[in-house]
């Protein structure tokens, strides 16, 4: 499966809305959303998924391992 078919997912319950992934995203596809997880944090959502280039920087900078790929990231 090619990189163009991969989609990022956010483990809502792990996200603590630190914003590191939002700041690091070169295409500005991520935002801290309005909905809260069980811990009371507003979790990150991919606002413009079609603009995502699957660089995986968000996955690398996330201290809580809350963001990844549905399939294995290449």
Secondary structure in CASP SS format (residue, H / E / C, confidence):
PFRMAT SS
TARGET T0000
AUTHOR 0000-0000-0000
METHOD secondary structure of the structure
MODEL  1
X C 1.00
X C 1.00
X H 1.00
X H 1.00
X H 1.00
X C 1.00
X C 1.00
X E 1.00
X E 1.00
X E 1.00
X C 1.00
X C 1.00
X C 1.00
X C 1.00
X C 1.00
X C 1.00
X C 1.00
X C 1.00
X C 1.00
X H 1.00
X H 1.00
X H 1.00
X H 1.00
X H 1.00
X C 1.00
X C 1.00
X C 1.00
X C 1.00
X C 1.00
X E 1.00
X E 1.00
X E 1.00
X E 1.00
X E 1.00
X E 1.00
X E 1.00
X C 1.00
X C 1.00
X C 1.00
X C 1.00
X C 1.00
X E 1.00
X E 1.00
X E 1.00
X E 1.00
X E 1.00
X C 1.00
X C 1.00
X H 1.00
X H 1.00
X H 1.00
X C 1.00
X C 1.00
X C 1.00
X C 1.00
X C 1.00
X H 1.00
X H 1.00
X H 1.00
X H 1.00
X H 1.00
X C 1.00
X C 1.00
X C 1.00
X C 1.00
X C 1.00
X E 1.00
X E 1.00
X E 1.00
X C 1.00
X C 1.00
X C 1.00
X C 1.00
X C 1.00
END
